[in-house]
Amino acid sequence: MDTNDPVRGTTLGSAPVPLSVLDLAGVGSGLTARDALVAGVALARLAEARGYHRYWVAEHHSMPGVASSSPAVILAHLAAHTERIRLGSGGVMLPNHAPLVIAEQFGTLEALAPGRIDLGLGRAPGTDGATAAALRRTDRLNEGADEFPQQLSELIRFLDDDFPDGHPYARIHAIPGPVQGTVPGGVQSSARPPIWLLGSSTFSARLAAVLGLPFAFAHHFSAANTEPALEMYRRSFRPSEVLDEPYALIGVAALAAEEEKDARRQVLAGALAMLRLRTGRPGLVPSPEEAEAYEFGPAERDFVDAWLGNVVHGTPDAVRDGLDALVRRTGAQELMITANAHTPSARLRSYELIADAYGLPGGA
């Protein structure tokens, strides 16, 4: 494995594959968006010190319990407070944006943090239909998803500055970008970040395979589709200038605590937050006390039990064993861990305990 490859991660300690972080910037009840974003800096620094490979943030809108509506803004802030860890979007929802805007934003991030930026792209809106319509200034939402391959092609051309002669955009340049030339030594003044496709079904898996791009699958909220999507990706993969062979990362919800009962209390709060979101009642992430006091109806209990069945949680050793089993079952080449807990301190402690369980560097 090439340790300088911006796509492939490096294996450290006893982890079977590289470990990374997906931060949803969760806002707990009684806390603020600022609390979540400040905690993100602390988590990114911890992840860097402990040997996690990447730190990604996701685009969500109109969700009170999620503060990550502007990935590029958050990533710029994180870049100023870290030195080595890769930073990226997991992901930018491309149909919400003009491709030129994303090319400019991530060209700027690459200029600010050279060699450390990943551009992960999804085709879902990251919100409900009404909010998506407000973002896109149109109610033709299916059209946006259907046009994703064309939007992706346009974005890549802006990033590479290679629209053909005669194209309406041939004289338009994404700045910072290749049009600015090279610096002494023949190095391009602004390289483009590697592109990842994200998905929760087989659509993006197939597209990533055809284009020879790395693929990140949202196992943390679409576990039933994980293995079919990864099988599709690997079976359909075509080598490219980016990759000689497929590279699949999966997002996984995991939370560790010193005691199993404490981990259970934290993930129950996250499950209640997801239940409310899925039933049209989005709000702040409830406290463990609120979740324990909540009276779940039969259908709600079924949802929570199913949800928690795909959240790896417990003591550090139990979480390590669960993550190892997931790697064996899916063949994933990288795990991106997300922890939806009420307080930032619970999230930070979880990542620290998981790092300890795998013997990652920087432990006590």
Secondary structure as the mmCIF struct_conf table of DSSP 4:
data_model
#
loop_
_struct_conf.conf_type_id
_struct_conf.id
_struct_conf.beg_label_comp_id
_struct_conf.beg_label_asym_id
_struct_conf.beg_label_seq_id
_struct_conf.end_label_comp_id
_struct_conf.end_label_asym_id
_struct_conf.end_label_seq_id
TURN_TY1_P TURN_TY1_P1 THR A 3 ASN A 4
BEND BEND1 PRO A 6 ARG A 8
TURN_TY1_P TURN_TY1_P2 GLY A 13 SER A 14
BEND BEND2 PRO A 16 VAL A 17
STRN STRN1 LEU A 19 ASP A 23
STRN STRN2 GLY A 26 GLY A 26
STRN STRN3 GLY A 28 GLY A 28
TURN_TY1_P TURN_TY1_P3 SER A 29 GLY A 30
HELX_RH_AL_P HELX_RH_AL_P1 ALA A 33 ARG A 50
TURN_TY1_P TURN_TY1_P4 GLY A 51 GLY A 51
STRN STRN4 ARG A 54 VAL A 57
BEND BEND3 SER A 62 SER A 62
TURN_TY1_P TURN_TY1_P5 PRO A 64 GLY A 65
STRN STRN5 VAL A 66 VAL A 66
BEND BEND4 SER A 69 SER A 69
HELX_RH_AL_P HELX_RH_AL_P2 PRO A 71 ALA A 80
TURN_TY1_P TURN_TY1_P6 HIS A 81 HIS A 81
BEND BEND5 GLU A 83 ILE A 85
STRN STRN6 ARG A 86 MET A 93
HELX_RH_3T_P HELX_RH_3T_P1 LEU A 94 ASN A 96
BEND BEND6 HIS A 97 HIS A 97
HELX_RH_AL_P HELX_RH_AL_P3 PRO A 99 LEU A 112
BEND BEND7 ALA A 113 ALA A 113
TURN_TY1_P TURN_TY1_P7 PRO A 114 GLY A 115
STRN STRN7 ILE A 117 GLY A 122
BEND BEND8 ALA A 124 ALA A 124
BEND BEND9 GLY A 126 THR A 127
HELX_RH_AL_P HELX_RH_AL_P4 GLY A 129 ARG A 136
TURN_TY1_P TURN_TY1_P8 ARG A 137 ARG A 137
BEND BEND10 ASP A 139 ASP A 139
HELX_RH_AL_P HELX_RH_AL_P5 LEU A 141 ASP A 146
TURN_TY1_P TURN_TY1_P9 GLU A 147 GLU A 147
HELX_RH_AL_P HELX_RH_AL_P6 PHE A 148 ASP A 160
TURN_TY1_P TURN_TY1_P10 ASP A 161 ASP A 161
HELX_LH_PP_P HELX_LH_PP_P1 PHE A 163 PRO A 164
TURN_TY1_P TURN_TY1_P11 ASP A 165 GLY A 166
TURN_TY1_P TURN_TY1_P12 PRO A 168 ARG A 171
BEND BEND11 ILE A 175 GLY A 177
HELX_RH_3T_P HELX_RH_3T_P2 PRO A 178 GLN A 180
STRN STRN8 THR A 182 VAL A 183
TURN_TY1_P TURN_TY1_P13 PRO A 184 GLY A 186
STRN STRN9 VAL A 187 GLN A 188
BEND BEND12 SER A 189 SER A 190
HELX_LH_PP_P HELX_LH_PP_P2 ALA A 191 PRO A 194
STRN STRN10 ILE A 195 GLY A 199
BEND BEND13 SER A 200 SER A 201
HELX_RH_AL_P HELX_RH_AL_P7 THR A 202 LEU A 211
TURN_TY1_P TURN_TY1_P14 GLY A 212 GLY A 212
STRN STRN11 PHE A 215 PHE A 217
TURN_TY1_P TURN_TY1_P15 HIS A 219 PHE A 221
HELX_RH_3T_P HELX_RH_3T_P3 ALA A 223 ASN A 225
HELX_RH_AL_P HELX_RH_AL_P8 THR A 226 SER A 236
BEND BEND14 GLU A 241 VAL A 242
BEND BEND15 ASP A 244 GLU A 245
STRN STRN12 ALA A 248 ALA A 256
BEND BEND16 GLU A 258 GLU A 259
HELX_RH_AL_P HELX_RH_AL_P9 GLU A 260 ARG A 278
TURN_TY1_P TURN_TY1_P16 THR A 279 GLY A 280
BEND BEND17 LEU A 284 LEU A 284
STRN STRN13 VAL A 285 VAL A 285
HELX_LH_PP_P HELX_LH_PP_P3 PRO A 286 SER A 287
HELX_RH_AL_P HELX_RH_AL_P10 PRO A 288 ALA A 293
HELX_RH_AL_P HELX_RH_AL_P11 PRO A 298 LEU A 308
TURN_TY1_P TURN_TY1_P17 GLY A 309 ASN A 310
BEND BEND18 VAL A 311 VAL A 311
STRN STRN14 VAL A 312 GLY A 314
BEND BEND19 THR A 315 THR A 315
HELX_RH_AL_P HELX_RH_AL_P12 PRO A 316 THR A 330
BEND BEND20 GLN A 333 GLN A 333
STRN STRN15 GLU A 334 THR A 338
BEND BEND21 HIS A 342 THR A 343
HELX_RH_AL_P HELX_RH_AL_P13 PRO A 344 ALA A 357
TURN_TY1_P TURN_TY1_P18 TYR A 358 GLY A 359
TURN_TY1_P TURN_TY1_P19 PRO A 361 GLY A 362
#
